[in-house]
Amino acid sequence: NASAKFKKSARTVGDVLGKYHPHGDSACYEAMVLMAQPFSYRYPLVDGQGNWGAPDDPKSFAAMRYT
């Protein structure tokens, strides 16, 4: 839903880990970061709020608890 409130990344990553991928959270979060960066994919798949990195340093995104 486009009008829904934003959710914390930690909540989304926790749900994915609990249901589908019971390993480390860093791979899941980095995949979500790539989906939110407007310069990584042709069309962003995640509507992110917060620091998701910069085109000159894509790994400069904020920690999961801040996004």
C-alpha positions in Angstrom: 0.0 0.0 0.0 1.6 3.3 -1.1 -0.1 5.3 1.7 1.0 3.0 4.5 3.6 4.1 7.1 7.2 3.2 6.7 8.5 0.2 8.6 11.9 -0.2 10.2 14.4 -2.2 8.2 15.1 -4.4 11.2 11.4 -5.4 11.3 11.4 -6.4 7.6 14.8 -8.2 7.9 13.6 -10.1 11.0 10.4 -11.2 9.2 12.4 -12.5 6.2 14.9 -14.3 8.5 12.1 -15.9 10.5 10.2 -17.1 7.5 12.6 -17.8 4.7 16.3 -17.4 5.5 17.5 -18.4 9.0 21.1 -17.3 8.6 22.9 -13.9 9.0 21.0 -10.7 8.7 23.7 -8.8 6.8 23.1 -10.5 3.5 19.3 -9.9 3.7 19.8 -6.2 4.7 22.3 -5.5 1.9 20.0 -7.1 -0.6 17.2 -4.8 0.6 19.6 -1.8 0.4 20.3 -2.6 -3.2 16.6 -2.7 -3.9 16.1 0.7 -2.3 19.0 2.5 -4.0 17.8 4.4 -7.0 21.2 4.1 -8.7 21.6 0.3 -8.3 18.6 -1.0 -10.3 16.8 0.6 -13.2 13.7 0.9 -11.0 13.9 0.8 -7.2 11.9 -2.0 -5.7 11.8 -0.7 -2.2 10.7 2.8 -1.2 13.3 3.6 1.4 13.4 6.3 4.0 16.8 7.3 5.4 20.4 6.9 4.3 20.6 4.2 1.7 24.0 5.1 0.4 25.4 7.4 -2.4 26.3 6.7 -6.0 30.0 7.3 -5.4 30.0 5.0 -2.4 27.1 2.5 -2.5 28.3 0.7 0.7 27.9 3.9 2.8 24.4 3.1 3.8 23.2 3.5 7.4 22.9 0.7 9.9 19.7 -1.3 9.9 18.4 0.3 13.0 18.5 3.8 11.4 16.6 3.0 8.2 
